[in-house]
Amino acid sequence: MEKDWKNILDEETFYVTREKGTERPFTGKYNDHFEEGVYKCVCCDAVLFESQSKFDSSCGWPSFDSQINKEAVLTVLDKSHGMIRTEITCSNCDSHLGHVFNDGPTETGTRYCVNSVSLTFKPGTD
């Protein structure tokens, strides 16, 4: 299946979503994006986050304080790069999205730090 993803996705999207990479901070198209709508997985189109949960964390990546529902995003212990973090993945296709931290400024206290390249955006409300 990974071979199929390599044929479908561009190089950076494959690196981030399938090889657990990270895009450079402050370069992603959704970092400073605050339109109304929903953010979806770039690989499978599953809805992951609502625009109402997005906030400016000044960390260089899109940040959300909650996922669209408790089944949308999975968490996985990540011990890579000499750190202990919590990776977040799409529950539908296992695409790497980023990491989640307990330092968010909203009432949830949560910051889902997501690579823009892992997402697509659908404007408006349904």
N, C-alpha and C positions, 0 to 999 in steps of 0.2 A: 504493500500500500504506500510506503514512503516513496517508492519509485514513481508511483502515480502522482503524488503530491509534487514531486520535483518537476514533472512535466506540466503541471497546472499552474503552479505559483512562480512568481518572479524570484530571483535569487535572494533578495533581502527578506521577503515574506517567508520563503522556505526556511531560511536561517533562523528567523525569530520563532515562527510557529511550530516547526517540526524539529529543529535542533536546539530549542530552548535558548536562543540568542536574545540580545537586547539591542534595540535601536539607540542611536546616539541621543542624549537628552536635548530637548528643545528643538528637535528636527521634525517631529511627527506632525502630520496634518491635523490631528485632533487635539493637540496639546492646548491650544488657545481657542478651541471651537466650542461655542456655547449655544448653538441653535436647538430648538425644540425637536425632539424625535427620539429614536432608539438606536443604540449601538449594537451591531451584530458581529458574530464571528466571521472573519474574512474567508475561512475555509469551508464552513458548512451553512452559513447564513442563520444560525441560531441566535435568537435575541438574548443579549447578555445584560445590558445596562440601559436605564432610561436617562434621558438628559437631565431630569430633575435631581438625579443623584450625583451629577458631575459637579466638581468644584475646582477652584484654582488652588493647587497645593504648592505651586512654584517649584516643583521638584523636577520639571522637565518632561514629564509624561502625563497623559490624561489620568485624572484621578476621580474615583467614584466612591461614595460612602456606603453603597449597598448594591447588590446585584438585583436583577429584575425579579427573581424568585430564588428560593433556597436550593433549587435543583440546577440552576443555569451554569454555575461555576463550581468546579471542584478545587479542593486544596490538597497540596502534596508537600511533605517536608522536603526542603531543599538544603543540602549540606555542601553545595558546590562553592568554589572560590573561597574556601576557608571561612565561610559564614553559615549561620543557621537562619534560614528564612522560610517563608511559606509561599510556595509557588501556586499560581492560579492557572487552571486550564479550563477549556471549554468542556462541559460535561458530555456534549454530544459527539465531538470528534477528537478530543484530547489535545487540541492545539494549545501550545503555550501562549498565555496572555501576558503574564508579568508576575507580580508578587503582591501579597496583601500584608498590610502592617496595621498595628494597633495604635497609630499615632494621629488619626484623623481628627480634624478640628470640629466636626459636627457631632450631633448627639449620639451617633452610632459609635464614634471613636475609631472607625475603620477607614482605611485608605487603600482601595484597590488601585494599584499603580500599574497601568496597562500600556503596552506598546501600541502606538497608533496603527502600525502596520498589521497588527492582529485584528483590526476592526474595520468594519464598514459602517456607514451611517445612513439611516433612513429618516428623512425629515418629516415633520408633522406628527399628528396623533391619530391613532386608529380607534 
